[in-house]
């Protein structure tokens, strides 16, 4: 049975030391622009929640770190910067054998904050 992680620290600790350092840099890049985001684990991935819903996730893989979600709007706004990276419809994959684009991760997070706040403003108040 797969191990369930209970914290981002626990998740990061399962990777080799060099990957742990990269993941910590990503975590710090996200929290630098989203200091009010709450850290948690969702879908067994490090997750940052804001305004009562998810903001951004990241996950480690054998050869890359994936960042989720990369929405259509983000893909459009950052098309040039994202063009050098693989990914899926809703993610971008940053290879572990290249420097991590921390400024790009911060920009993606900033755009996700704007999307998150716009969605929160549309939700009915309780």
Secondary structure, DSSP 8 states (H G I E B T S, - for coil): ------SHHHHHTTS-HHHHHHHHHHHHHHHHH-TT-EEEEETTEEEEEETTEEEEEEEE-SSEEEEE---HHHHHHTHHHHTTSB--TTEEEEETTS---HHHHHHHHHHHHHHHHHHHHHS---
